[in-house]
Amino acid sequence: MQTNFTTEQLKDPAIQRSNEVLRTCVHCGFCTATCPTYAILGDELDSPRGRIYLIKDMLEKGRPADAKTVKHIDRCLSCLACMTTCPSGVHYMHLVDHAREYIEATYKRPLFERVLRWTLARILPYPTRFRLALAAAKLGRPFARLMPDARLRAMLEMAPRQIPPVSRNDDPQVFPPIGARKMRVALMTGCAQRALNTDINDATIRLLRRLGAEVVIAEGQGCCGALTHHMGKTKESHATAARNIRAWWREMQGEGLDAVVINTSGCGTTVKDYGHMFRAEPLAQEAQAVAGIAMDVSEVLMTLDLPQGAPKGLRVAYHAACSLQHGQQIKTYPKDLLKRAGFEVVEPKDAHLCCGSAGTYNLMQPKLSGELKARKVATLEAKAPDVIAAGNIGCMIQIGSGTGVPVVHTVELLDWATGGPLPRTLAEADVPTRG
């Protein structure tokens, strides 16, 4: 694709990168075949190719974002299925992230929307605040239907029936390995996950220790920055990301780290991109180093000696989170691990399509999100599973709100298969198991 940025514009590192991305696009349209919003809406401007044209026009002209452009960019899930499909290697993620930052700087949203986005940015990345908000939403949930705005209804309906107690495993500390130490890793404990489901980190720590990893919960770490990053709030996202970089860098310079382990794939995609995010900032070297050892938990487990398990008599429908299969290009590891542990693994039709969670998308675009959720749940249930497994808390909450089939994190099943407790969700659902 030909671009016409001025020499002055290209002095901006963000414009320079977007120019590189735009020039790789040959507008072939292959991306439209795997774009969830295009599949639902059938509008060219709600496809990656259409959004690329809108972004190109906005950036080249240096004009403030308009309502039309904002509408179609806001509808993008950032599922990145287009990047998997694209034969030209268009790095759509960097382009749409820049567009969102530009929109945030140049477009004044309606007051109610500004308040919603401000509220989400100051609650979701902070576990204590999020817990308080969930408790309030739990009280308001019976009145959700009375809310005049669909986004407010979605926020109330998000509240779980039970808010888990705080896990002290998320406090800064070091967990020694069980047996000989094979590696030393830092576990990213996250933010929303610490309020919504503490079982995931607990299971991850048990599993890694059992397989010979020393697990560090680093002092000062927190939210990865993804939630605010995808809102275009660069200053806020970089501030939280920088705290992580400094926390893990201290460990790397101290006793050393073999990996930063991430069990929420949406966070993993962002942490692995820290090198790009901080390329023009003082933390560039540290950010690149951290990004270089960031690994999804399934990647780490593939390097450890997960024992072969006896058949569990459990049919697991594996949901591939977009941030894992498209954002990180990790497609087989979770399935391979589950099979090795003794589970029967099945996959739904159109496994490449998003479930509609996508960070805050299910809160800000509830109608489109709901349609995608219904499609995903139908394809998963068609496989008649005993349990659904996923590697991302957002997907788990989204899918779990639409099905009666228990939904667990992949590491919970692997932890149980190697000597840990039966996942709480399975115990509560009274799913017959053996092994």
C-alpha angles and dihedrals in degrees: 000000000000116000132195108202116152123242088250092053091050091060086075108088091215093053090044091056094044089051090054091050095046093050092057092058115098092182092236093150098227088128092065091068093065102032110114096205093049089050090055102036103028091212117138089217088059091059126083091251092052093047090049090057091049092049093046092052093047096048098041093052091043089222126149114267114266130215093258094054092044092051094055096041090049089054091058112104094201085228087145094215084135090063091055091049100041112106091197098055097242107182094219093169094067091045097051092043089055090047091054092049090050091048091050090053099044109027127073109211123207112281097251092051092048090053092049093050092045090051094049092048091054098043113034098056092052115071097203094048090044091052090052090048091049090051090052092046090050089058091047097044096093088059096048093111090060093060111110094212123063091217092058090049090051091052093052093045090052091069111107119232089239126032109209119234118257112276114226087205086079091063118102108276144112124257113204119223121256102245124346117001112247098172144353116231139174115225117215104221094192129202118256091035091059088060101037104040124005092175091079098063091039091054092045092053093048093047096047093047091048090054094050106270126136104221121211124196098200122222112248101019121131141136115011091224097244097122095055093034090062090049089059092247094137098167092055096042093049091049093057093040090051091057089056093047092052093045095051094039089058089055092046091052092044119047091344134241131239092195147353102231118212123188097182107073094202088061092044093058090053097044091050087055095052090105090061095040093054098033093118098036134088091256092058096115095045092044092052091049093050092046089051094062098036109120137174111243090248090058091053093046090053088061093051127072103260105186122240107256131212117248110284097199089234126128109213122195105206116214112202108216111223092231089057103041098034105019096045100017091232105145112147108028098084091047092046091051094048092049091049090051091057105264128132105236125204131175129214127238114272091018089171093067123096124252090220099250100109101156107290094352093103088056099043099036102031097159097054091038091052092053092050091047092052091051093048095047091049093053092046094048090048087070091060094228127183089215140005118225128198138165100224130068093216092057091046093054093043097049094038091058090060105043142049091218109105114253121208139168116260091241091057090061093044091048091052092046091055099047106291127120124286107269110265092233091057092046092052091048090049092227111182109245140168135191 
